[in-house]
């Protein structure tokens, strides 16, 4: 599976990327929404793990830009779970919402694999 991880927190990006690569997935990373949108257009991932709050374009703005061209699944992630949840994520066009911080990175990988595979 081709995965794009878009998050301005380097630790989150690296952790998710390592865990996904350990399961055999091809992973590319972006540190903000602008870079994420550019890589989405080039990479055509099966899955995007997309942070909600980032500099430049935020997660919902990236989803809006992708719009109807969306191919693959989108997982929105946020530490502000009070403002964002599964319902708001789906209203924005995402397939899943994951609150941060992650308690178990491998449980996160399992959830996203179940969503796509």
ChimeraX attribute file (.defattr): number of C-alpha atoms within 10 A of each C-alpha:
attribute: neighborCount
match mode: 1-to-1
recipient: residues
	/A:1	15
	/A:2	16
	/A:3	25
	/A:4	25
	/A:5	26
	/A:6	31
	/A:7	27
	/A:8	20
	/A:9	12
	/A:10	13
	/A:11	10
	/A:12	18
	/A:13	20
	/A:14	14
	/A:15	13
	/A:16	22
	/A:17	21
	/A:18	15
	/A:19	16
	/A:20	23
	/A:21	15
	/A:22	11
	/A:23	14
	/A:24	11
	/A:25	15
	/A:26	15
	/A:27	20
	/A:28	19
	/A:29	21
	/A:30	20
	/A:31	17
	/A:32	23
	/A:33	26
	/A:34	19
	/A:35	15
	/A:36	26
	/A:37	21
	/A:38	12
	/A:39	18
	/A:40	24
	/A:41	12
	/A:42	9
	/A:43	15
	/A:44	15
	/A:45	22
	/A:46	18
	/A:47	23
	/A:48	25
	/A:49	25
	/A:50	29
	/A:51	29
	/A:52	26
	/A:53	20
	/A:54	17
	/A:55	13
	/A:56	12
	/A:57	18
	/A:58	21
	/A:59	30
	/A:60	20
	/A:61	17
	/A:62	22
	/A:63	23
	/A:64	13
	/A:65	13
	/A:66	15
	/A:67	12
	/A:68	9
	/A:69	9
	/A:70	18
	/A:71	14
	/A:72	14
	/A:73	18
	/A:74	26
	/A:75	23
	/A:76	28
	/A:77	25
	/A:78	20
	/A:79	15
	/A:80	13
	/A:81	13
	/A:82	8
	/A:83	8
	/A:84	17
	/A:85	18
	/A:86	17
	/A:87	12
	/A:88	14
	/A:89	22
	/A:90	15
	/A:91	11
	/A:92	16
	/A:93	19
	/A:94	22
	/A:95	19
	/A:96	20
	/A:97	23
	/A:98	22
	/A:99	17
	/A:100	13
	/A:101	12
	/A:102	14
	/A:103	9
	/A:104	8
	/A:105	16
	/A:106	16
	/A:107	11
	/A:108	16
	/A:109	16
	/A:110	12
	/A:111	13
	/A:112	21
	/A:113	15
	/A:114	9
	/A:115	14
	/A:116	13
	/A:117	7
